[in-house]
Amino acid sequence: MARGLNSVQLIGTLTQAPDMKYTAGGLAILELNLAGNDHVVGSDGQLRELAWYHRVSVFGKQAEYLVDQLAAGTPVFVEGRLNYRAWEDASGQKRSALGINAVRVDVLTHGPRKGEPTVLDARGQERLKNALNHVTIIGNLIRDAELRYTPSGDAVTRFVVAVNEQYRDRSGQDQESVHFVEVNVWRELAESCAELAKGDPVLVIGRLVKDNWTDKDGNRQYKDKLEGSRVEYLTRGPGGGGASTRPQPAQQAVGAQRGQQSRPSPALDIDEEFPPEEDLPF
C-alpha cells in the first residue's frame, strides 16, 4: 500500500458560535461549522461561485484555548486531516461518515479583500468569499474506477481511495488506521482516470464537497466526498510507496491489437448543484 498522505486546508467563516463538549474521560472537543465560496469552472467554461459548508473537530488544549476567541462570522484557517468513521445505528444499519479533524486553527482577519468579504446565506449565516477548500490525499484504490456519463454528456469517474495513517497512541504503541475517501473527477480528467484499477496508488488534489440524496424513507442524507481537480499516478519508489497494477503502455498496445474493447459506460443521473442552503444539516 502507498504511504498515505492526508491533508486538508480550509479558510472560511464560522456560521455559528462553536460548540464545546467533553468526553467521559475529560477530553475537550470543539465543533466548528465553517462556510465559504469556491471559484469553479463549469462545463460551459464559465467561472462559478459554489458554496461549501463543513464541520471541523478540534481537540484537547487547543479546543479550550480557542473556545473564547471564536464567534459566528469569525474567519479562520484550519489545517487538518480527513477522518473516516464507520458504525452501526440503532436499527443495525451500517453507517459511515467523513469528517475533518483539525491539527491547527488560526483566527484571521478579512485581510486585503475589497468590498464585502462575506455573503449571507438563507439562514443569515456569514459565508466567506474567496475561501480556501484544498484537500490532498495519497492512497490506493479499493476497487476499479467506474466511468459514467450524465444525461447532458459530461463524463464522471468515481473511485474510492484507502489512505493509511500511522500514529502512536497514548500508551506509546504504534497503530495504523485506514480512511476511505470517495473521489469524483469530471470530464476530460474523468475519461483519463477510467483506466484506474483496484490497488493502483494515486495522488489526488481537490475540494471537499457534500453529495446529497433522499433515502427510501424520504429523509435527506449527506455524504462528504472529494471532487478531484488533479490526479497523479504513483509507482513504487525509494520511499516504499505502492506498486501500480495498471498495465504498462506496451501491454495496453498489445491488448488493443487483440481487439479488446472497453465496456460502454451507462448514463448517470447526478444532481451537480449544492443542496439548498435551507436544507443543510447545520
C-alpha positions in Angstrom: 0.0 0.0 0.0 1.2 3.5 -0.8 2.5 5.5 2.2 -0.6 7.6 2.9 -0.9 11.4 2.8 -4.0 13.1 4.3 -4.0 16.9 4.3 -6.9 19.4 4.5 -6.7 23.2 4.4 -9.7 25.4 4.8 -10.3 29.1 5.1 -13.8 30.1 5.9 -16.1 31.8 8.4 -17.9 30.3 11.3 -21.6 30.0 10.6 -22.4 30.0 14.4 -20.7 30.0 17.7 -18.6 26.9 18.4 -19.9 24.0 20.4 -17.7 22.7 23.2 -18.2 19.2 24.6 -16.2 16.9 26.9 -15.8 13.1 26.7 -16.3 10.9 29.7 -12.5 10.9 30.1 -12.4 14.7 30.1 -11.1 15.3 26.6 -12.3 18.7 25.2 -13.9 18.6 21.7 -14.8 21.8 20.0 -17.0 21.6 16.9 -16.7 24.4 14.3 -19.1 24.9 11.4 -17.3 26.6 8.5 -18.6 28.1 5.3 -17.1 29.6 2.2 -17.3 30.1 -1.5 -15.2 28.3 -4.1 -14.5 29.5 -7.6 -15.0 26.6 -10.0 -15.0 26.5 -13.8 -18.2 24.7 -15.1 -18.7 22.6 -18.2 -19.5 25.7 -20.1 -16.1 27.2 -19.3 -17.6 29.9 -17.1 -16.4 30.6 -13.6 -18.9 29.9 -10.9 -19.1 30.5 -7.2 -20.1 27.4 -5.3 -20.9 27.4 -1.6 -19.5 24.8 0.9 -20.2 24.0 4.5 -18.0 21.7 6.6 -17.8 20.7 10.2 -14.4 20.6 11.9 -13.4 19.0 15.2 -10.7 20.5 17.4 -9.4 18.5 20.4 -7.7 19.0 23.8 -6.0 22.1 25.0 -6.3 23.8 21.6 -10.1 23.4 21.8 -10.1 25.0 25.3 -7.8 27.8 24.1 -10.0 28.7 21.1 -13.5 28.5 22.5 -13.5 32.1 23.9 -11.8 33.5 20.7 -14.4 32.3 18.2 -17.9 33.6 17.4 -20.3 33.5 14.5 -18.7 35.2 11.5 -15.1 34.8 12.7 -12.8 33.9 9.8 -10.3 31.1 10.5 -7.6 29.0 8.8 -7.8 25.2 9.5 -5.1 22.7 8.8 -6.1 19.1 9.5 -6.9 15.7 8.0 -9.9 13.7 6.8 -11.3 11.3 9.4 -13.3 8.3 8.3 -15.7 6.7 10.8 -18.0 3.6 10.5 -20.6 2.4 12.9 -24.0 0.6 13.2 -27.0 2.7 14.0 -29.8 1.7 16.4 -31.6 -0.4 13.7 -28.4 -2.3 12.9 -27.7 -0.4 9.6 -24.1 0.2 8.7 -23.2 3.9 8.6 -20.1 5.9 7.7 -19.0 9.5 7.6 -16.0 11.5 6.6 -15.2 14.3 8.9 -12.3 16.8 9.4 -10.0 16.7 12.5 -8.0 19.9 13.0 -4.4 19.9 14.0 -4.1 23.7 13.8 -6.6 26.6 13.8 -5.6 30.2 13.4 -8.0 33.2 13.8 -7.8 35.5 10.8 -8.8 39.0 9.8 -10.6 39.6 6.5 -7.2 40.8 5.1 -6.9 42.6 1.7 -10.4 41.6 0.4 -12.2 44.5 -1.2 -15.9 45.2 -0.7 -18.0 43.0 1.5 -15.8 40.0 2.5 -18.8 37.7 3.2 -22.2 36.9 1.9 -25.3 36.0 3.9 -27.0 32.7 3.2 -30.7 31.9 3.5 -30.3 31.5 7.3 -28.5 34.8 7.8 -25.1 33.0 8.3 -21.9 34.6 7.0 -20.1 32.7 4.3 -16.6 33.9 3.3 -15.9 35.0 -0.3 -12.6 33.7 -1.9 -12.4 31.0 0.7 -10.0 28.1 0.6 -11.0 24.4 0.3 -8.0 22.3 -0.5 -7.5 18.6 0.1 -4.6 16.3 -0.9 -4.5 12.6 -0.4 -2.3 9.7 -1.4 -3.6 6.1 -1.2 -4.7 3.0 -3.1 -7.9 2.3 -4.9 -10.1 -0.3 -3.2 -11.9 -1.3 -6.4 -11.7 -0.5 -10.1 -12.7 3.1 -11.1 -16.2 3.5 -12.7 -16.8 5.8 -15.6 -20.4 7.1 -16.2 -22.0 9.9 -18.2 -24.6 12.4 -17.1 -27.7 13.0 -19.3 -26.0 16.1 -20.5 -23.0 14.1 -21.7 -20.5 15.0 -19.0 -18.1 12.2 -18.0 -17.7 11.4 -14.3 -15.4 8.8 -12.9 -15.9 7.6 -9.3 -13.4 5.7 -7.2 -12.6 5.1 -3.6 -9.1 5.6 -2.1 -7.9 3.9 1.0 -5.5 6.3 2.9 -3.4 4.6 5.6 -2.3 6.6 8.6 0.3 5.5 11.1 0.4 7.0 14.6 1.4 6.4 18.2 -1.3 6.0 20.8 -1.2 7.3 24.4 0.5 4.1 25.6 3.3 4.6 23.1 2.2 1.8 20.8 2.4 2.2 17.0 -1.0 2.0 15.4 -2.4 2.2 11.9 -5.8 3.3 10.7 -7.3 3.5 7.2 -9.5 6.3 5.9 -11.8 5.6 2.9 -12.3 8.6 0.7 -14.7 8.6 -2.2 -13.5 10.7 -5.2 -15.3 12.1 -8.2 -13.5 13.5 -11.2 -15.2 15.2 -14.2 -15.0 15.5 -18.0 -11.5 15.0 -19.6 -9.9 14.0 -16.3 -12.7 11.5 -15.7 -12.1 9.8 -19.1 -8.3 9.8 -18.4 -8.9 8.2 -14.9 -11.3 5.5 -16.2 -8.4 3.1 -16.5 -7.6 3.1 -12.8 -7.8 -0.3 -11.2 -8.0 -1.9 -7.8 -4.7 -1.4 -5.9 -3.5 1.5 -8.0 -1.7 4.2 -5.9 -2.7 7.7 -6.7 -2.2 11.3 -5.5 -5.5 13.3 -5.7 -5.8 17.1 -5.2 -9.3 18.7 -5.0 -12.0 20.2 -2.9 -14.3 18.6 -0.3 -18.0 18.7 -1.3 -21.2 17.4 0.0 -23.3 14.9 -2.0 -27.0 14.7 -1.1 -29.9 12.4 -1.8 -33.2 11.4 -0.4 -33.3 7.8 1.1 -36.2 5.3 0.8 -37.8 6.8 3.9 -37.9 10.3 2.4 -35.0 11.6 4.6 -32.3 13.9 3.2 -28.9 12.3 3.5 -25.5 13.9 3.1 -22.1 12.5 2.3 -18.7 14.2 2.1 -16.5 13.3 -0.9 -13.5 14.6 -2.7 -14.0 16.4 -6.0 -10.7 15.9 -7.7 -9.1 18.5 -9.9 -5.8 16.7 -10.3 -4.9 13.0 -10.2 -1.3 11.7 -10.4 -0.4 8.0 -10.8 2.3 6.7 -8.4 4.8 3.9 -8.8 7.0 2.0 -6.4 9.9 4.2 -5.4 12.6 4.7 -2.7 10.1 5.8 -0.1 8.4 2.3 -0.1 5.3 3.5 -1.9 2.8 1.2 -3.5 3.1 -0.5 -6.9 0.6 0.2 -9.7 -1.4 -2.7 -11.0 -2.1 -0.9 -14.3 -0.6 -2.5 -17.4 2.4 -0.6 -18.9 1.8 1.2 -22.3 3.3 -1.7 -24.2 0.9 -4.1 -22.7 -2.0 -1.8 -23.4 -1.0 -1.6 -27.1 -1.0 -5.4 -27.2 -4.5 -5.5 -25.8 -5.7 -3.0 -28.4 -4.2 -5.1 -31.2 -6.1 -8.1 -30.0 -9.3 -6.1 -30.5 -10.2 -5.7 -26.8 -12.8 -3.0 -26.2 -13.9 -1.3 -23.1 -17.4 -1.7 -21.8 -19.9 1.0 -22.7 -20.5 3.4 -19.8 -24.1 3.8 -18.7 -25.7 7.2 -18.2 -25.8 8.6 -14.7 -28.4 11.0 -13.3 -26.4 13.3 -11.0 -27.5 16.4 -9.2 -24.4 18.6 -9.7 -25.8 21.5 -7.6 -25.0 22.0 -4.0 -28.0 21.3 -1.7 -30.3 24.2 -1.0 -28.9 26.2 1.9 -32.1 25.8 3.9 -31.7 22.0 3.8 -28.2 22.0 5.2 -27.7 19.9 8.4 -26.5 22.9 10.4 
